[in-house]
Amino acid sequence: MQSTSIFLPNGQTVTVLPLAGDIQFRVDKSDPYCSILPPLWHVVLCVRDQHSPPGPSNGPRNAYASFKTPSLRNDNLTLRTLAATSQQTAMILWATLWWYFHQTPPDPHLTTESSIPKTGRPKGDWRLNITRQGHLANELLLSQLEQRRLITVMDSTMAPITNEEVDDEDGREIFTSQRAFWQLDPRCYLCDHSTIDGTRPCNTHSVAYYPPPPTQYILTDSVRHPTRPKPPGRGETFYTRFISSVGQSLSFRTVSLPLHVAAVPRLESTVQHTEDVNWADSASALSSDIELLHKWMNEPRVAAFWGLSGPHSIQKEYLISVMRSKHCFPVIGCWDSKPFGYFEIYWAKEDRLGKYAGTDVTDWDRGIHALVGEQQFRGNHRVRIWLSALAHFCWLADCRTQNLFLEPRVDNERFIGYIEEVGFHKQREIAFPHKQAALMIMNRETWVTPEL
Ligand SMILES: CC(C)(COP(=O)(O)OP(=O)(O)OC[C@H]1O[C@@H](n2cnc3c(N)ncnc32)[C@H](O)[C@@H]1OP(=O)(O)O)[C@@H](O)C(=O)NCCC(=O)NCCS
């Protein structure tokens, strides 16, 4: 195992170093962020040899080898550093898992009793086992990590764990799977919850975790759908991740408008609505994002599918209509902070799609519209990354979202091919008034990880 650096979504860099049987994680001190992670922690990672002969009856059942590359089910993690609070323990475990699940994935095929070819063998989720040793021998701490959804404890009984069960690694297993890990919002872990209501503000990438809001229904254009949460604020970066395969940071922000416009509160009262009309009509609303959209929509490649080429007024009017939408918000994607594409994330039920797709769309399903405007950021390898990152955001944003949709025109064959590579499949075709669309769907259950 080689020393490496990991880049956390809150901007912190952590150096990971093998050290005499342990793995050391050291937070980069030159980091401009005020670190809420402990400066240093150690873990032990070893690989269980399932084929070793059983040990003595009161001794460990399996032999262990030191970690080199991940295995599907046999890697065991022991936390060696005691953090000050359970939230800090969750942080260091989360950051350790972030590093681990960036490793090259192991072969997903499970072993079977009968000898069948590998290609026909069942596939399993990639899991990292967490041992009940070291500081995690503490049942209270374990249950706090479980409450934070960071670990899965295969134990739905009330009975306390016995000494024999502690030794038996197959009974009442504790693990984090790759699939579960990528459905955990980093902002829940890279945050010191004790400071949220205190004097030190939480950093802006952090949120306190609350369960999803209660479901309440309203009608829009005769469609009954749940009330929707407010999208991220104007100009806010709501997703960011360093992508090691291209060596750049990918981020998504909502469209930005001049400051006095951004200060206008949510439109509910008549007065605020009047202000809103003003910002929409003012010359200052012709922000740099409208310039970007103007440039991109006039690319013949984009115009062929979006049909929004023409003078600034067309893109401006369009962008304002999307900002006014109650179920959709406009997004700019950036590589290393340089804008490269425009996206829309929408709730599908009350969208045009919901009206045409009928019962195929359920309450919390979302859809995505996309375009890449900048030539230097084109290519299939990047499409897979940004599309799977948008899907990642949608899964994280609401755990009730079960399906994601894209509705490319049926003749947009290249894009349809890319979408399939990310995990969508064509459900059927839909005849919209303006296009024949391929209804492409991805279910949460089939999604494992974003492109790294
Ligand atoms: C469909 C779309 C999202 C695909 O994204 P993309 O980044 O353009 O992906 P593509 O694979 O088509 O890009 C190919 C170009 O990337 C470049 N490219 C490909 N691989 C590359 C690499 N490894 N390094 C650098 N550039 C590369 C090449 O210039 C190539 O152009 P060429 O095919 O003319 O040679 C985008 O083209 C688009 O916005 N189209 C219009 C809108 C649209 O159709 N949206 C979908 C509606 S739902």
The ligand as a Tripos MOL2 file, in Angstrom:
@<TRIPOS>MOLECULE
LIG
   48    50     1     0     0
SMALL
NO_CHARGES

@<TRIPOS>ATOM
      1 C1        -25.1670   15.0170  -25.5200 C.3       1 LIG1
      2 C2        -24.0860   15.6950  -24.6880 C.3       1 LIG1
      3 C3        -24.6110   15.9360  -23.2690 C.3       1 LIG1
      4 C4        -22.8730   14.7570  -24.6580 C.3       1 LIG1
      5 O1        -21.8230   15.3750  -23.9730 O.3       1 LIG1
      6 P1        -20.3840   15.5960  -24.6760 P.3       1 LIG1
      7 O2        -19.4720   16.0080  -23.6100 O.co2     1 LIG1
      8 O3        -20.5680   16.4900  -25.8210 O.co2     1 LIG1
      9 O4        -20.0050   14.1240  -25.0940 O.3       1 LIG1
     10 P2        -19.5080   13.6090  -26.5170 P.3       1 LIG1
     11 O5        -18.9550   12.2700  -26.3260 O.co2     1 LIG1
     12 O6        -20.5900   13.7350  -27.5190 O.co2     1 LIG1
     13 O7        -18.3300   14.5650  -26.8640 O.3       1 LIG1
     14 C5        -17.5390   14.2280  -27.9550 C.3       1 LIG1
     15 C6        -16.4530   15.2470  -28.1190 C.3       1 LIG1
     16 O8        -15.6870   15.2780  -26.9290 O.3       1 LIG1
     17 C7        -14.3360   15.4200  -27.2520 C.3       1 LIG1
     18 N1        -13.6550   14.3070  -26.5760 N.ar      1 LIG1
     19 C8        -14.0130   13.0260  -26.5550 C.ar      1 LIG1
     20 N2        -13.1550   12.3060  -25.8000 N.ar      1 LIG1
     21 C9        -12.2540   13.1790  -25.3250 C.ar      1 LIG1
     22 C10       -11.1290   13.0600  -24.5010 C.ar      1 LIG1
     23 N3        -10.7600   11.8750  -23.9850 N.pl3     1 LIG1
     24 N4        -10.4420   14.1550  -24.2220 N.ar      1 LIG1
     25 C11       -10.8020   15.3370  -24.7440 C.ar      1 LIG1
     26 N5        -11.8670   15.5030  -25.5330 N.ar      1 LIG1
     27 C12       -12.5850   14.4370  -25.8150 C.ar      1 LIG1
     28 C13       -14.1950   15.4260  -28.7350 C.3       1 LIG1
     29 O9        -14.0790   16.7580  -29.1440 O.3       1 LIG1
     30 C14       -15.5140   14.8770  -29.2190 C.3       1 LIG1
     31 O10       -15.9750   15.5190  -30.3630 O.3       1 LIG1
     32 P3        -16.1830   14.6740  -31.7370 P.3       1 LIG1
     33 O11       -17.1350   13.5650  -31.3940 O.co2     1 LIG1
     34 O12       -16.7310   15.6520  -32.6550 O.co2     1 LIG1
     35 O13       -14.8320   14.1710  -32.0840 O.co2     1 LIG1
     36 C15       -23.6580   17.0480  -25.2990 C.3       1 LIG1
     37 O14       -23.0440   16.8850  -26.5360 O.3       1 LIG1
     38 C16       -24.8070   18.0290  -25.4280 C.2       1 LIG1
     39 O15       -24.9800   18.8680  -24.5930 O.2       1 LIG1
     40 N6        -25.5730   17.9330  -26.5190 N.am      1 LIG1
     41 C17       -26.6450   18.8700  -26.7930 C.3       1 LIG1
     42 C18       -27.7510   18.8230  -25.8070 C.3       1 LIG1
     43 C19       -28.3280   17.4530  -25.5960 C.2       1 LIG1
     44 O16       -28.4040   16.6490  -26.4960 O.2       1 LIG1
     45 N7        -28.7220   17.2060  -24.3450 N.am      1 LIG1
     46 C20       -29.4070   16.0210  -23.9520 C.3       1 LIG1
     47 C21       -30.8590   16.2820  -23.9880 C.3       1 LIG1
     48 S1        -31.6590   15.3320  -22.7580 S.3       1 LIG1
@<TRIPOS>BOND
     1     1     2 1
     2     2     3 1
     3     2     4 1
     4     2    36 1
     5     4     5 1
     6     5     6 1
     7     6     7 2
     8     6     8 1
     9     6     9 1
    10     9    10 1
    11    10    11 2
    12    10    12 1
    13    10    13 1
    14    13    14 1
    15    14    15 1
    16    15    16 1
    17    15    30 1
    18    16    17 1
    19    17    18 1
    20    17    28 1
    21    18    19 ar
    22    18    27 ar
    23    19    20 ar
    24    20    21 ar
    25    21    22 ar
    26    21    27 ar
    27    22    23 1
    28    22    24 ar
    29    24    25 ar
    30    25    26 ar
    31    26    27 ar
    32    28    29 1
    33    28    30 1
    34    30    31 1
    35    31    32 1
    36    32    33 2
    37    32    34 1
    38    32    35 1
    39    36    37 1
    40    36    38 1
    41    38    39 2
    42    38    40 1
    43    40    41 1
    44    41    42 1
    45    42    43 1
    46    43    44 2
    47    43    45 1
    48    45    46 1
    49    46    47 1
    50    47    48 1
@<TRIPOS>SUBSTRUCTURE
     1 LIG1         1 GROUP 0 **** ****
